Structures are given as C-alpha cells and as structure tokens.
Amino acid sequence: MSRARALQYYLLTRILLAPLMLWTIVSIIFLLLRATPGDPADAILGNRAPEAAKQALREQLGLSDPLPIQYITYLLQLLRLDLGTSITSRGLPVWDVIWDHFPATIELTFYGMLIAVVLGVSIGMFAASRPNTVFDAGGRLFGIITYSLPLFWMGMVFQLIFAVQLKWFPLGTRFPISTTPPPQITGLYTLDSLLTGHWSALFTAFHHLALPCLSLGLLLSGIFERIVRVNLKQTLRADYVEAARARGIPEGQILRNHALKNALIPVITVLGLTFAALLGGAVLTEVTFSWPGLGNRLYEAISLRDYPTVQGIMVFFGVIVVIASIAIDAVNAYIDPRIRY
C-alpha cells in the first residue's frame, strides 16, 4: 500500500471512529454531572425555596425522570444538534451562550499560545545549541519551573505586581465598562479594531490582554522549551548533521536549515493539541482575571449546577479536540515523509 493510500485509510478510520469518541465523552460528562453531590434546584432557587417550587423546576428540567430516560433524551437532543437551553442565562439556548463567550476564549488562547511558542522555542533553541553549558542548565531549569508553577498563582502574582503595585495593567476583564468596544464583526476585539480602524480600542484590547496572556503563555512556554531542547539536542547529534559539519556548513545554517525542521515536528503535535485543549482548559486564567470567556462561563455553570450549559460546552470542546487531533495527524504526515500509518 502506498504512503498516500495508507494515510487516507488511517484518516478515514479516525473520522469514522470520531462519533464513538464523542459518544464516550458525552456519556462520561452526563454521568459525572449526576454523580457529583448537589441539586440544581437548590443551586438555582436556594435552600430556602419551597419544596414544591424545587420539584416543579426538576420536572421542567427533566431531572425527575429516571436516569436512563434522561440519558436517552439527551442523546436524541444531540443527534438534532440541540444542546438544550441554559438554566442560568434567562432561557438562552446553549448555542447562543457558546457563541457569546467563545470569541473571548479564542483571543486569550491565541495570544497566550503565541507567547508560549515564541518564548519556549527560542529558549529551547538557545539552550540546545550550547549543550553542557550554563545556558543548557538554565533552559532545563526554566522548563521545570514554568511547567510546575500553578497557573492561578502566577496570575495572582502578576496582578499583585503589575496591576496593584505598579498600576501598569488592569486587574482583569476584557474591556473597560466606561469604554465602547469596537464594532463587532468577528467578536475578537483586536481583529475587529484592526478591521474598523479603531486604534485606541486596539490598544485598550491589548492592554487588557497583556497580563492574562503573559501568565498563560509563560507557564505553557516550559512545555515547548523542553520539547525543543530535547529533540534539537538529539537532532544535532544525527549523522546528517555531522555530515553537514564535515562539509564546512556554518553551525547557524545547520541549526536553521537542517536540525530545527525535524526538531519542530513534535512541537506541531503538541501545539495543536494544546491549543485545542486550552480553548476549554483556560478556566483558571479566565476566572483569575474575570475574563468573560467560555471557560469562565463553564465555571459559573458548574457552580450553579446548570446541566445543559455544562454538557453543551464540554461537548463543544470535545468536538474541537477530536477534529484537532485528526488534523494534526494529517499535517504531521505531510511535513514528515518518514511517518507511516
């Protein structure tokens, strides 16, 4: 079987298995929500509400039905692409809740990943090109520290230093209440500001993005630094690199044109999966900085036991991760001819 046919067969298999993966994700989320302590009626109406009102709410939400009936009803809704209605958003469909908050999450994740990749790859390259030196040890220490620091702690430290004491940046939120945001085209404030020519709004958007993106990017950079440093050090010891040195090619050219391309292949895999996971996993950053993204909305929905919103957001993120994993396999096979499926 040729390489192209093998890749097509593999991708087709992954696509056919995607519904099974999504069904597993949906089932786990459904069961975990109902296995955790707490009653949505108590969370929404309060403990002092009359029992009759609580029972009426449970019947309205379908929570008084047996668990298998609830499960089958939810699966039938998903087959119609119906994520349900949010309990805590004044009856808005969950799809509307997702589209209202998702642009803020995309913006935070994109710039946070940009900082992480630039910083992590740069430090990893610098450390790997100087093996067994203080720079190599420093790169290793940087990767360990940034990988192990708690994200919420780093965010609060940045807030304390740069927002409270130095007053260089705002404590949180996406845009000041007293300022009108740019006209909405994509929902991304930085992009909308560029498209409409609102330069003051662009500066304000970046000003509010700085601290959450820096805290998120700095801690994620340790992952990329470690991957680049380890893979680049191995690549620099490969036979084709030694042959390039024997031909008298400058070390910088060997690093850029020969070693770095192969060392970055694992980075592409981690980059895609990390970006997809961060779209739903930047909850701590969004909560710490009061960022009105989908992660913060998910945290609120979990706190209030809003089953439809939690299930809808998690299913939405599950679809993104499944699609991203399939796309990354295809990109890796295209970049690296050695990959076989």
C-alpha distance (Angstrom), angle and dihedral (degrees) to the residues before:
residue distance angle dihedral
M1 . . .
S2 3.80 . .
R3 3.79 121.5 .
A4 3.82 92.7 -110.9
R5 3.82 92.4 50.2
A6 3.81 91.4 46.7
L7 3.81 91.1 51.4
Q8 3.80 91.8 48.1
Y9 3.80 90.9 49.7
Y10 3.81 91.4 48.9
L11 3.81 94.2 48.5
L12 3.80 91.4 46.4
T13 3.80 89.5 52.1
R14 3.81 90.9 50.0
I15 3.79 91.7 49.0
L16 3.80 91.6 49.9
L17 3.81 90.4 48.9
A18 3.82 92.7 48.7
P19 3.84 94.3 86.4
L20 3.82 89.3 52.8
M21 3.80 90.6 51.3
L22 3.81 91.3 48.5
W23 3.81 91.2 47.8
T24 3.81 89.1 53.5
I25 3.82 91.3 50.0
V26 3.81 91.9 47.5
S27 3.80 92.6 48.7
I28 3.80 94.0 48.8
I29 3.82 92.5 48.7
F30 3.81 91.8 47.2
L31 3.80 93.8 50.5
L32 3.81 96.1 41.9
L33 3.79 92.9 52.3
R34 3.78 91.8 53.2
A35 3.80 93.8 41.9
T36 3.80 94.5 56.0
P37 3.81 118.0 89.8
G38 3.77 119.5 -99.2
D39 3.77 139.9 68.1
P40 3.83 121.6 -114.4
A41 3.80 89.1 -144.1
D42 3.81 91.1 57.7
A43 3.82 91.9 45.3
I44 3.80 93.5 50.2
L45 3.82 103.0 35.9
G46 3.80 99.3 26.7
N47 3.78 130.6 -120.7
R48 3.81 93.4 -79.9
A49 3.80 95.1 58.1
P50 3.81 116.4 113.7
E51 3.77 114.7 -92.7
A52 3.79 90.5 -125.1
A53 3.82 90.7 59.2
K54 3.79 90.6 48.8
Q55 3.78 92.3 50.0
A56 3.80 91.0 48.7
L57 3.80 90.1 52.5
R58 3.81 91.6 48.9
E59 3.80 90.2 52.5
Q60 3.80 90.9 47.3
L61 3.80 90.6 52.8
G62 3.80 93.1 43.5
L63 3.80 91.9 -117.8
S64 3.80 93.2 126.9
D65 3.81 90.7 64.9
P66 3.81 120.3 94.1
L67 3.80 113.8 -86.4
P68 3.84 95.8 -110.0
I69 3.82 90.0 52.7
Q70 3.81 90.5 50.1
Y71 3.80 90.1 49.5
I72 3.80 95.4 49.3
T73 3.81 91.5 45.1
Y74 3.80 90.6 52.0
L75 3.82 93.1 48.9
L76 3.80 90.8 50.7
Q77 3.80 89.1 51.6
L78 3.80 91.0 52.0
L79 3.79 91.5 50.4
R80 3.82 86.5 59.0
L81 3.84 88.7 48.2
D82 3.79 87.9 -114.6
L83 3.82 111.6 144.2
G84 3.78 92.5 -176.4
T85 3.77 132.9 -121.4
S86 3.79 124.2 -57.4
I87 3.79 114.1 -114.9
T88 3.79 95.8 -156.4
S89 3.82 100.2 40.3
R90 3.80 99.3 69.6
G91 3.77 94.2 -92.9
L92 3.80 97.5 -50.9
P93 3.81 116.4 156.9
V94 3.79 111.5 -105.0
W95 3.80 88.8 -120.9
D96 3.83 89.1 62.1
V97 3.81 90.6 49.3
I98 3.81 89.8 52.5
W99 3.81 95.3 48.5
D100 3.81 91.8 46.2
H101 3.82 94.2 54.8
F102 3.81 104.5 26.3
P103 3.85 97.4 80.6
A104 3.81 90.8 59.5
T105 3.82 90.0 52.2
I106 3.81 92.3 47.8
E107 3.79 91.4 51.4
L108 3.79 94.0 48.1
T109 3.81 92.9 45.4
F110 3.80 95.2 46.2
Y111 3.80 96.7 52.6
G112 3.79 92.4 38.8
M113 3.80 90.4 53.6
L114 3.80 90.8 45.3
I115 3.81 90.4 56.7
A116 3.81 91.2 44.2
V117 3.81 94.9 51.1
V118 3.82 96.6 43.8
L119 3.80 93.7 45.5
G120 3.81 97.1 39.5
V121 3.82 96.7 45.1
S122 3.82 92.6 44.9
I123 3.81 94.5 50.5
G124 3.81 91.4 41.8
M125 3.82 91.8 52.2
F126 3.80 92.6 46.1
A127 3.82 92.6 49.3
A128 3.82 95.8 43.8
S129 3.80 93.4 49.6
R130 3.82 89.5 57.4
P131 3.82 103.7 47.0
N132 3.81 121.4 -172.3
T133 3.79 92.9 13.6
V134 3.79 134.2 111.7
F135 3.83 87.8 -95.9
D136 3.80 90.8 57.4
A137 3.80 90.7 49.4
G138 3.80 90.4 46.2
G139 3.79 91.5 52.5
R140 3.79 90.7 50.0
L141 3.82 90.6 49.5
F142 3.82 91.3 47.8
G143 3.79 91.2 53.2
I144 3.81 93.8 48.8
I145 3.80 95.1 46.9
T146 3.79 97.6 45.3
Y147 3.80 92.3 44.4
S148 3.80 93.5 51.8
L149 3.82 101.8 42.3
P150 3.83 115.4 103.7
L151 3.78 110.8 -110.8
F152 3.79 95.9 -139.0
W153 3.82 91.3 49.2
M154 3.80 92.4 52.4
G155 3.79 90.1 48.5
M156 3.81 92.5 52.2
V157 3.82 91.4 47.0
F158 3.81 90.4 52.7
Q159 3.80 90.1 48.0
L160 3.81 91.7 50.2
I161 3.82 94.8 48.2
F162 3.79 105.5 34.0
A163 3.81 101.6 27.1
V164 3.81 106.6 30.5
Q165 3.80 103.5 30.1
L166 3.80 105.2 25.3
K167 3.83 94.9 25.7
W168 3.81 91.3 -148.5
F169 3.81 95.8 131.6
P170 3.81 137.2 25.1
L171 3.79 119.5 -96.9
G172 3.76 94.0 -120.1
T173 3.81 148.3 -54.9
R174 3.78 124.7 101.8
F175 3.80 100.4 -104.3
P176 3.83 133.2 2.7
I177 3.79 115.0 -95.2
S178 3.81 91.8 -133.0
T179 3.83 92.7 56.1
T180 3.78 126.1 74.1
P181 3.82 112.0 -124.9
P182 3.81 119.6 -131.3
P183 3.80 118.6 -83.0
Q184 3.78 107.5 -76.7
I185 3.80 115.3 -111.1
T186 3.79 104.9 138.6
G187 3.80 99.8 3.2
L188 3.82 90.0 -117.0
Y189 3.79 104.9 116.4
T190 3.80 95.9 -154.8
L191 3.80 93.4 49.4
D192 3.79 93.7 42.1
S193 3.80 90.0 50.9
L194 3.80 90.2 53.3
L195 3.80 93.6 46.6
T196 3.80 93.3 49.2
G197 3.81 97.5 36.7
H198 3.83 95.6 -119.3
W199 3.81 97.3 149.0
S200 3.80 95.6 171.4
A201 3.82 89.4 53.5
L202 3.83 89.0 49.1
F203 3.80 91.1 54.6
T204 3.80 91.1 46.4
A205 3.80 91.7 49.9
F206 3.81 92.4 50.9
H207 3.80 90.1 44.2
H208 3.80 90.2 58.6
L209 3.81 93.0 40.8
A210 3.80 94.6 53.0
L211 3.81 102.4 82.2
P212 3.83 100.2 39.2
C213 3.81 92.3 43.6
L214 3.81 92.5 46.2
S215 3.80 93.4 50.1
L216 3.81 91.9 45.7
G217 3.81 94.3 43.3
L218 3.79 95.7 45.0
L219 3.78 94.1 55.0
L220 3.80 93.9 43.1
S221 3.80 91.4 48.9
G222 3.80 89.3 73.4
I223 3.81 90.1 66.5
F224 3.80 93.0 54.1
E225 3.81 92.9 41.4
R226 3.78 92.3 56.2
I227 3.81 94.0 45.8
V228 3.81 94.1 47.4
R229 3.81 94.7 43.7
V230 3.82 95.1 49.1
N231 3.81 96.0 42.6
L232 3.79 94.8 42.1
K233 3.81 92.2 50.7
Q234 3.81 89.6 52.7
T235 3.79 92.1 45.4
L236 3.81 92.3 50.6
R237 3.82 88.3 58.9
A238 3.82 93.4 51.9
D239 3.82 121.3 117.0
Y240 3.81 95.5 -115.1
V241 3.81 90.3 54.2
E242 3.81 90.9 50.8
A243 3.79 88.6 49.3
A244 3.82 90.1 52.0
R245 3.81 89.8 51.5
A246 3.80 89.9 49.6
R247 3.81 89.3 55.5
G248 3.78 89.1 56.9
I249 3.81 97.9 -110.4
P250 3.82 110.9 160.2
E251 3.79 115.9 -101.6
G252 3.80 93.5 -121.1
Q253 3.80 91.9 53.8
I254 3.81 90.8 48.2
L255 3.78 89.6 51.9
R256 3.80 95.1 48.9
N257 3.81 102.2 36.1
H258 3.78 104.1 30.9
A259 3.79 115.2 20.5
L260 3.79 104.7 30.4
K261 3.80 96.5 57.6
N262 3.79 93.1 57.8
A263 3.80 93.0 40.4
L264 3.81 91.4 54.9
I265 3.82 95.5 57.5
P266 3.85 93.3 86.7
V267 3.81 88.4 45.0
I268 3.81 90.5 60.0
T269 3.79 90.3 54.2
V270 3.79 93.6 48.2
L271 3.81 91.5 42.2
G272 3.78 94.3 55.9
L273 3.78 96.2 44.0
T274 3.81 93.1 42.8
F275 3.79 92.2 50.1
A276 3.80 91.4 49.0
A277 3.80 92.1 47.0
L278 3.80 92.5 45.9
L279 3.78 91.4 57.3
G280 3.77 85.0 72.2
G281 3.78 101.1 19.2
A282 3.80 102.3 59.4
V283 3.79 88.2 90.1
L284 3.80 95.0 121.5
T285 3.80 92.9 51.2
E286 3.80 93.3 46.9
V287 3.80 93.2 47.5
T288 3.81 93.2 45.4
F289 3.80 93.0 51.1
S290 3.84 96.6 33.9
W291 3.79 87.4 -118.7
P292 3.81 110.2 175.5
G293 3.78 95.0 -133.9
L294 3.76 133.9 127.6
G295 3.80 92.8 -92.9
N296 3.80 91.5 57.6
R297 3.80 90.0 46.5
L298 3.81 89.4 50.9
Y299 3.81 90.1 52.5
E300 3.81 90.7 51.9
A301 3.80 91.6 47.6
I302 3.81 91.7 51.1
S303 3.81 91.1 48.7
L304 3.81 91.0 51.7
R305 3.81 94.5 40.5
D306 3.79 91.3 -120.1
Y307 3.82 96.2 169.8
P308 3.83 98.9 -175.7
T309 3.82 93.6 50.0
V310 3.82 94.2 45.8
Q311 3.80 92.8 46.9
G312 3.79 93.4 44.8
I313 3.81 94.9 49.3
M314 3.81 93.1 45.7
V315 3.81 92.2 48.7
F316 3.80 89.3 48.7
F317 3.80 90.9 53.2
G318 3.79 91.2 44.5
V319 3.81 90.4 57.0
I320 3.82 90.0 50.4
V321 3.82 93.0 51.2
V322 3.82 93.1 47.5
I323 3.81 92.5 49.3
A324 3.82 91.4 45.5
S325 3.81 93.2 51.4
I326 3.81 91.8 52.0
A327 3.81 92.2 46.5
I328 3.82 92.0 49.1
D329 3.80 91.9 54.0
A330 3.79 89.7 53.0
V331 3.82 93.1 47.7
N332 3.81 92.7 48.0
A333 3.80 91.8 50.7
Y334 3.79 90.3 49.7
I335 3.82 93.8 49.0
D336 3.80 98.3 41.6
P337 3.85 115.0 45.3
R338 3.82 89.4 -167.5
I339 3.79 92.4 70.3
R340 3.78 113.4 101.0
Y341 3.77 129.1 -174.9
